[in-house]
Amino acid sequence: MRAEGAVRHDLAAAGPGACLACREHARAEHLRFADEIERIGTLPGSAVTSAEARQAAGRHRTLAERFSSGSGG
């Protein structure tokens, strides 16, 4: 599993001028990470609370939508 910072770093280059394939990849990775962090928040003994996980997942889903719009911002 990658940390949130790793995802942010990997996708930082996929901005408004990025090609369609890069934007699609960035969107898919943000959605994948949102699902993963949400799942982690439900695990017993997780260091991430359910509320924190939902908040982080929401941020990544918002980022995913920015990449799908092609505007990058």
Contact map, one row per residue, 1 for C-alpha under 8 A:
1110000000000000000000000000000000000000000000000000000000000000000000000
1111011000000000000000000000000000000000000000000000000000000000000000000
1111111000000000000000000000000000000000000000000000000000000000000000000
0111111100000000000000000000000010000000000000000000000000000000000000000
0011111110000000000000000000000000000000000000000000000000000000000000000
0111111111000000000000000000000000000000000000000000000000000000000000000
0111111111100000000000000000110010000000000000000000000000000000000000000
0001111111110000000000000000000000000000000000000000000000000000000000000
0000111111110000000000000000000000000000000000000000000000000000000000000
0000011111111000000000000000000000000000000000000000000000000000000000000
0000001111111100000000000100000000000000000000000000000000000000000000000
0000000111111110000000000000000000000000000000000000000000000000000000000
0000000001111110010000000000000000000000000000000000000000000000000000000
0000000000111111111001100100000000000000000000000000000000000000001000010
0000000000011111110000100000000000000000000000000000000000000000001000010
0000000000000111110000000000000000000000000000000000000000000000000001111
0000000000000111111000000000000000000000000000000000000000000000000000010
0000000000001111111101100000000000000000000000000000000000000000000000000
0000000000000100111111100000000000000000000000000000000000000000000000000
0000000000000000011111110000000000000000000000000000000000000000000001000
0000000000000000001111111000000000000000000000000000000000000000000000000
0000000000000100011111111100000000000000000000000000000000000000000000000
0000000000000110011111111110000000000000000000000000000000000000001101000
0000000000000000000111111111000000000000000000000000000000000000001100000
0000000000000000000011111111100000000000000000000000000000000000000000000
0000000000100100000001111111110000000000000000000000000000000001001000000
0000000000000000000000111111111000000000000000000000000000000011101100000
0000000000000000000000011111111100000000000000000000000000000001000000000
0000001000000000000000001111111110000000000000000000000000000000000000000
0000001000000000000000000111111111000000000000000000000000011011000000000
0000000000000000000000000011111111100000000000000000000000011001000000000
0000000000000000000000000001111111110000000000000000000000000000000000000
0001001000000000000000000000111111111000000000000000000010010000000000000
0000000000000000000000000000011111111100000000000000000111011000000000000
0000000000000000000000000000001111111110000000000000000010000000000000000
0000000000000000000000000000000111111111000000000000000000000000000000000
0000000000000000000000000000000011111111100000000000110110000000000000000
0000000000000000000000000000000001111111110000000100110110000000000000000
0000000000000000000000000000000000111111111000000000100000000000000000000
0000000000000000000000000000000000011111111001010000100000000000000000000
0000000000000000000000000000000000001111111001111111110000000000000000000
0000000000000000000000000000000000000111111101001100000000000000000000000
0000000000000000000000000000000000000011111111000000000000000000000000000
0000000000000000000000000000000000000000011111000000000000000000000000000
0000000000000000000000000000000000000000001111100000000000000000000000000
0000000000000000000000000000000000000001111111111000000000000000000000000
0000000000000000000000000000000000000000100011111000000000000000000000000
0000000000000000000000000000000000000001100001111101100000000000000000000
0000000000000000000000000000000000000000110001111111100000000000000000000
0000000000000000000000000000000000000100110000011111110000000000000000000
0000000000000000000000000000000000000000100000001111111000000000000000000
0000000000000000000000000000000000000000100000011111111100000000000000000
0000000000000000000000000000000000001111100000011111111110000000000000000
0000000000000000000000000000000000001100100000000111111111000000000000000
0000000000000000000000000000000000000000000000000011111111100000000000000
0000000000000000000000000000000001001100000000000001111111110000000000000
0000000000000000000000000000000011101100000000000000111111111000000000000
0000000000000000000000000000000001000000000000000000011111111100000000000
0000000000000000000000000000000000000000000000000000001111111110000000000
0000000000000000000000000000011011000000000000000000000111111111000000000
0000000000000000000000000000011001000000000000000000000011111111100000000
0000000000000000000000000000000000000000000000000000000001111111110000000
0000000000000000000000000010010000000000000000000000000000111111111000000
0000000000000000000000000111011000000000000000000000000000011111111100000
0000000000000000000000000010000000000000000000000000000000001111111110000
0000000000000000000000000000000000000000000000000000000000000111111111111
0000000000000110000000110110000000000000000000000000000000000011111111110
0000000000000000000000110010000000000000000000000000000000000001111111000
0000000000000000000000000000000000000000000000000000000000000000111111110
0000000000000001000100100000000000000000000000000000000000000000011111110
0000000000000001000000000000000000000000000000000000000000000000011011111
0000000000000111100000000000000000000000000000000000000000000000011011111
0000000000000001000000000000000000000000000000000000000000000000010000111
